[in-house]
Amino acid sequence: MPSDFPGLDLTEQLLDREEATLSDWGFRSRNSKGRKRKEPSCPVRTPFQRDRDRIIHSKAFRRLKHKTQVFLAPAGDHYRTRLTHTLEVTQIARGIGRALGLNEDLIEAIALGHDLGHTPFGHAGEKVLDIWCKDHGMPAGFQHHIQSVRVVGKLENDGLGLNLTAEVIEGILKHTKGRGDYNLSLDTDDSLHMEGRVVKIADRMAYVNHDLQDAIAVGLISKQDIPAEFVEILGSTSRERINSMVMDTLQSTLEKGHLALSDEMGNAINRLKDFLFDNVYNRDEIRKHDDSIRRSLTGLLDTFLTDRKIYMKYLNKWIESESRRKRYIVDYIAGMTDIYAIDVAKDLLLPSPWPVRL
């Protein structure tokens, strides 16, 4: 569609600049499948630049600052949150994309939006919502990458969504790899554009490094606990590890003609990830809150579902269809920050002292 400001329209110049500067791997904005709802183009931004800006200005993005990465509602200022994780993924992905001549704006939009659907209390909270959904007639359960798409497609902007481009939505949907192997030298999936695959690998690079660094900072492990094989291949500091991973990715990709890691690097990242599961994520000190998280979130879900008065106090929009009401409750709980979820749980699930009259 034409611009709202035809007197100031740099759109064609911006698109021509992409043609001139992107490599053959780079995704051109001109090739975008567009948005679900057509709208006038912006005279000074490409479609993916607009998507990036919409995500940054969204409520869901701002809430990431108070959502758990690994350590529950950390009191210290220097531990990662879901927001700082998102920024680190974005930085790593853009660095790789720039070196490979990819569309950095598409990369940035995907990276900034990839975790918008995460629950309070990290993956422990996600597991609670997944089980509750399956127990209440929602067989697909709950997965944060699908919820992230729901956030940008429907929940933001008072139910209108952000109306992002198809390519950004696709990258958000397919960003997760789970605990499985992450050797991208075997990645021949052509269903996702190169920019999306870069975000996928940057996500893993970011969290194995910053989670390791945070675990050392809180004393769960020491530097001496890190196996020598990782130090030899990756380096001894977070900076060295990220640099080793990025440089290996660039060299392997240029050699093989598709996004790739060397076998040695891919295996090292996988083993480091397994080391974190065994020595950090599954440690009693981390898992000790799982039962209280389960009781709190399940209690909130059940209370909102069964108590109309409380439901209306918080959600303020009655939905007659029980199945749709359940979905609305799940969306509300999933959007909570750690701090807000704790406050609401205290309000609804714990007894309060009788007020004293003076």
C-alpha positions in Angstrom: 0.0 0.0 0.0 1.2 3.6 -0.6 2.7 5.6 2.2 0.6 7.9 4.5 3.1 10.6 3.7 3.7 10.7 -0.1 5.7 13.9 0.1 8.3 12.2 2.3 8.7 8.7 1.0 12.1 7.0 1.2 10.7 3.5 1.0 12.1 2.7 -2.4 15.5 4.0 -1.4 15.5 1.8 1.7 14.5 -1.2 -0.3 17.1 -0.5 -3.0 19.8 -0.2 -0.3 18.9 -3.7 0.8 19.3 -5.0 -2.7 22.7 -3.4 -2.9 24.0 -4.5 0.5 22.5 -7.8 1.4 24.2 -11.1 0.4 22.4 -13.8 -1.5 21.4 -15.3 1.9 19.8 -12.1 3.0 16.0 -11.8 3.0 14.7 -8.8 1.1 11.8 -6.8 2.4 10.4 -6.7 -1.1 9.9 -10.4 -0.9 7.9 -10.3 2.4 4.5 -12.1 2.4 3.2 -9.0 4.2 0.9 -8.6 7.1 -2.4 -10.2 7.9 -4.1 -6.8 7.7 -2.9 -4.5 5.0 -1.8 -1.1 6.0 0.0 1.9 4.5 3.8 1.6 4.3 6.0 3.7 6.4 7.9 6.4 4.5 11.1 6.1 6.5 11.2 2.4 7.7 11.2 -1.0 6.1 8.5 -3.4 7.2 10.9 -5.3 9.5 12.1 -2.0 11.1 8.4 -1.3 11.9 8.0 -4.7 13.4 11.0 -4.2 15.6 9.7 -0.9 16.8 6.2 -2.3 17.6 7.7 -5.1 19.6 10.0 -2.7 21.7 7.0 -0.5 22.5 4.7 -3.4 23.5 3.6 -4.1 27.0 4.8 -7.7 26.8 8.3 -6.6 26.0 8.4 -4.3 29.0 7.3 -7.1 31.3 10.3 -9.2 30.4 12.4 -7.2 32.8 10.6 -8.9 35.7 10.4 -12.5 34.3 12.8 -15.2 35.4 15.6 -16.4 33.3 17.1 -19.0 35.6 17.1 -17.5 39.1 13.7 -16.8 40.6 12.9 -13.1 41.1 16.6 -12.3 41.8 17.3 -9.7 44.4 20.7 -8.8 42.9 20.8 -6.3 40.0 23.4 -8.2 37.9 21.6 -11.5 37.2 20.0 -12.1 33.9 16.2 -11.7 33.4 14.2 -12.6 30.4 14.7 -9.1 29.1 18.5 -9.1 29.4 18.6 -12.6 27.8 16.5 -11.2 24.9 18.9 -8.3 24.4 22.0 -10.6 24.5 20.3 -12.9 21.9 19.7 -9.9 19.7 23.2 -8.6 19.9 24.8 -12.0 19.1 22.3 -12.6 16.2 22.9 -9.2 14.7 26.6 -9.7 14.8 26.4 -12.9 12.9 23.9 -11.5 10.5 25.9 -8.5 9.8 29.0 -10.5 8.9 27.0 -12.8 6.6 25.2 -10.0 4.9 21.7 -10.8 6.2 18.8 -8.6 7.0 19.6 -7.3 10.4 16.2 -5.7 10.9 14.5 -9.0 10.4 16.9 -10.6 12.8 16.4 -7.9 15.4 12.6 -8.1 15.2 12.6 -11.9 15.6 15.1 -11.9 18.5 13.3 -9.1 20.4 10.0 -10.9 20.1 11.1 -14.5 20.5 10.3 -14.8 24.3 7.3 -12.5 24.7 5.1 -15.5 25.5 7.2 -16.7 28.4 5.4 -17.3 31.7 6.4 -16.0 35.1 9.1 -18.2 36.9 10.7 -19.4 33.6 10.4 -22.9 32.4 9.0 -24.1 35.7 6.0 -21.8 35.2 5.7 -22.9 31.6 5.5 -26.5 32.8 2.7 -25.7 35.2 0.6 -24.0 32.5 1.2 -26.8 30.1 0.0 -29.4 32.6 -3.1 -27.3 33.6 -4.1 -26.7 30.0 -3.9 -30.4 29.1 -5.9 -31.3 32.2 -8.6 -28.8 31.3 -9.5 -29.8 27.8 -6.7 -28.0 25.9 -4.7 -30.9 24.4 -2.1 -28.7 22.8 -0.9 -27.6 26.2 1.2 -24.5 26.6 4.4 -23.7 24.8 6.1 -20.4 25.1 7.0 -20.0 21.4 3.4 -20.6 20.4 2.3 -18.1 23.1 4.8 -15.6 21.8 3.0 -15.7 18.4 -0.3 -15.4 20.2 1.0 -12.3 22.0 2.1 -10.5 18.9 -0.8 -11.8 16.8 -3.8 -11.2 19.2 -3.1 -10.2 22.7 -1.2 -6.9 22.3 -2.9 -3.6 21.3 -6.2 -4.4 23.1 -6.8 -7.6 21.2 -5.7 -6.4 17.7 -2.2 -7.7 17.9 0.9 -6.0 16.4 0.1 -7.0 12.9 3.7 -8.1 12.2 5.0 -9.4 8.9 4.7 -13.1 8.2 8.5 -13.6 8.3 8.9 -12.2 11.8 6.0 -14.3 13.1 7.6 -17.4 11.4 10.9 -16.7 13.1 9.4 -16.3 16.5 7.4 -19.5 16.1 10.4 -21.6 15.0 13.0 -20.1 17.3 13.1 -22.9 19.9 15.1 -26.0 19.7 14.5 -27.5 23.1 17.1 -29.7 24.8 17.9 -31.6 21.6 21.2 -31.5 19.7 22.1 -28.2 18.3 24.7 -29.1 15.7 23.7 -26.8 12.8 26.2 -28.4 10.5 23.3 -30.9 10.1 20.7 -28.2 9.6 19.3 -28.4 6.1 15.8 -27.1 7.0 14.9 -24.7 4.2 11.5 -23.9 5.7 12.9 -21.1 7.8 14.8 -18.1 6.3 18.4 -17.7 7.2 17.7 -14.8 9.6 15.4 -17.0 11.7 18.0 -19.8 11.9 20.6 -17.3 13.1 18.3 -16.2 15.9 17.8 -19.9 16.8 21.6 -20.5 17.2 22.1 -17.1 18.9 19.5 -18.1 21.5 21.5 -21.2 22.5 24.8 -19.3 22.4 23.4 -16.6 24.7 21.9 -18.8 27.4 24.6 -21.4 27.7 27.0 -18.5 28.3 25.1 -16.2 30.6 23.5 -19.0 32.6 27.0 -20.4 33.2 28.2 -17.0 34.2 25.3 -16.4 36.6 25.6 -19.8 38.1 29.3 -19.0 39.0 28.2 -15.6 40.4 25.7 -17.1 42.8 28.1 -19.9 43.9 26.2 -22.9 42.4 29.4 -23.9 40.6 32.9 -22.5 40.4 35.2 -21.8 37.5 37.1 -24.9 38.5 34.0 -27.1 38.0 33.9 -26.3 34.3 35.4 -29.3 32.5 38.7 -28.7 30.8 37.3 -29.7 27.4 35.0 -26.7 27.3 37.8 -24.3 28.4 40.1 -25.7 25.7 37.5 -25.4 22.9 35.5 -22.4 24.0 37.7 -20.4 26.3 37.6 -19.6 30.0 35.4 -16.5 30.0 32.0 -15.6 28.7 33.6 -13.2 26.2 36.0 -15.9 24.9 33.2 -18.5 24.7 30.8 -16.2 22.7 33.7 -15.1 20.4 34.7 -18.7 19.8 31.1 -19.8 18.9 30.5 -16.8 16.6 33.8 -17.1 14.8 33.3 -20.8 14.3 29.8 -20.2 13.0 31.0 -17.6 10.5 33.9 -19.8 9.3 31.9 -23.0 9.0 29.0 -21.2 7.2 31.2 -19.6 4.6 33.0 -22.9 4.0 29.9 -25.1 3.8 27.5 -22.6 2.1 24.7 -22.8 4.7 24.4 -21.9 8.4 26.7 -24.3 10.2 28.9 -25.1 13.1 32.0 -27.3 13.0 31.4 -30.7 14.5 33.8 -29.9 17.3 32.0 -26.7 18.2 28.5 -28.2 17.8 29.4 -31.0 20.1 31.0 -28.7 22.6 27.9 -26.5 22.8 25.7 -29.6 23.3 27.9 -31.0 26.1 28.0 -27.6 27.8 24.2 -27.4 27.6 24.1 -30.9 29.2 26.5 -29.8 31.8 24.2 -26.9 32.7 21.2 -29.2 33.0 23.0 -31.5 35.3 24.9 -29.0 37.4 22.6 -25.9 37.3 19.1 -26.2 36.0 18.3 -29.5 37.8 20.1 -28.6 41.1 18.1 -28.7 44.3 18.8 -25.0 44.9 17.1 -24.1 41.6 14.3 -26.7 41.7 13.4 -26.1 45.3 10.8 -23.5 44.3 9.1 -25.9 41.8 6.4 -27.1 44.2 5.6 -23.5 45.4 5.4 -22.3 41.8 3.1 -25.2 40.9 0.8 -24.6 43.9 0.7 -20.8 43.3 0.1 -20.8 39.6 -2.3 -23.8 39.8 -4.1 -22.1 42.6 -4.5 -18.9 40.6 -5.7 -20.7 37.5 -8.3 -22.7 39.5 -9.4 -19.7 41.5 -10.0 -17.6 38.4 -11.9 -20.4 36.8 -14.2 -21.2 39.7 -14.7 -17.8 41.4 -16.5 -15.3 39.2 -16.1 -12.5 41.6 -12.4 -12.8 41.8 -12.2 -13.4 38.1 -14.0 -10.1 37.4 -11.9 -8.3 39.9 -8.7 -9.1 38.0 -9.7 -9.9 34.4 -12.7 -7.6 34.2 -14.2 -9.2 31.1 -16.6 -12.1 31.5 -16.6 -14.7 28.7 -19.6 -17.0 28.6 -17.8 -19.8 26.7 -15.9 -21.8 29.3 -13.3 -23.0 26.8 -12.6 -19.4 25.7 -12.7 -18.2 29.3 -10.0 -20.8 30.1 -7.9 -19.5 27.3 -8.3 -16.0 28.6 -7.3 -17.0 32.1 -4.2 -18.8 30.7 -3.2 -15.7 28.7 -3.6 -13.5 31.8 -1.5 -15.8 34.0 1.2 -16.3 31.3 1.5 -12.5 30.9 2.3 -12.0 34.6 5.7 -11.0 35.8 7.3 -12.9 38.7 6.6 -10.1 41.1 3.0 -9.6 40.1 2.3 -13.4 40.2 3.7 -13.5 43.8 1.6 -10.5 44.8 -1.6 -11.9 43.4 -1.0 -15.3 45.0 -0.4 -13.7 48.4 -3.7 -11.7 47.9 -5.8 -14.7 46.9 -4.2 -17.8 48.3 -2.9 -16.7 51.7 -4.9 -15.6 54.7 -4.8 -11.9 55.7 -4.8 -10.5 59.2 -8.1 -9.0 60.4 -7.8 -5.2 60.2 -7.6 -3.4 63.5 -10.0 -0.6 64.2 -8.5 2.3 66.1 
